[in-house]
Amino acid sequence: MTHIPSHVRFHSLWLRFSCQCPKCFEASSNMKLIHIEEIDFHTVLEKASVSDDGLSISLMWSSGGHMGTIDLASLRANRYEPDALKTRHHLTTTLFLRE
């Protein structure tokens, strides 16, 4: 199981754009099926619950009642805490800026 702290903050718009439901994301190609401009900028997360297997979170937004999922590994990898930001910066520097 992927562990994330019990209290982690994410912007509602980022969560909506990161939705991994079949309407928003094509898993086999790892491609988004929605464009950011299609999402209501004022969308608010109304409900969130961890799946029974503990590997994803189910989300419901105010705009259009969209329901979707995001796997916890994605949330862990993209959280805003300084240690996560430092890890992402190190990976970017190592993978893309290496001489």
KALINZI-V900701 format. One record per residue. N is the residue number from 1. NEAR is the number of other ideal C-beta (glycine too) atoms within 12 Angstrom. Layout:
# KALINZI-V900701
n=N near=NEAR
n=N near=NEAR
This chain:
# KALINZI-V900701
n=1 near=14
n=2 near=20
n=3 near=14
n=4 near=27
n=5 near=15
n=6 near=7
n=7 near=9
n=8 near=22
n=9 near=17
n=10 near=28
n=11 near=18
n=12 near=26
n=13 near=22
n=14 near=23
n=15 near=34
n=16 near=37
n=17 near=30
n=18 near=30
n=19 near=37
n=20 near=32
n=21 near=26
n=22 near=14
n=23 near=17
n=24 near=27
n=25 near=23
n=26 near=14
n=27 near=15
n=28 near=8
n=29 near=8
n=30 near=10
n=31 near=12
n=32 near=20
n=33 near=19
n=34 near=23
n=35 near=10
n=36 near=16
n=37 near=9
n=38 near=19
n=39 near=27
n=40 near=19
n=41 near=16
n=42 near=13
n=43 near=26
n=44 near=22
n=45 near=28
n=46 near=19
n=47 near=18
n=48 near=24
n=49 near=16
n=50 near=22
n=51 near=18
n=52 near=10
n=53 near=13
n=54 near=15
n=55 near=21
n=56 near=27
n=57 near=33
n=58 near=26
n=59 near=34
n=60 near=24
n=61 near=30
n=62 near=20
n=63 near=21
n=64 near=19
n=65 near=14
n=66 near=28
n=67 near=25
n=68 near=32
n=69 near=29
n=70 near=37
n=71 near=28
n=72 near=27
n=73 near=18
n=74 near=27
n=75 near=30
n=76 near=25
n=77 near=21
n=78 near=24
n=79 near=28
n=80 near=20
n=81 near=19
n=82 near=10
n=83 near=13
n=84 near=22
n=85 near=15
n=86 near=14
n=87 near=17
n=88 near=20
n=89 near=15
n=90 near=15
n=91 near=15
n=92 near=13
n=93 near=13
n=94 near=12
n=95 near=10
n=96 near=11
n=97 near=10
n=98 near=9
n=99 near=5
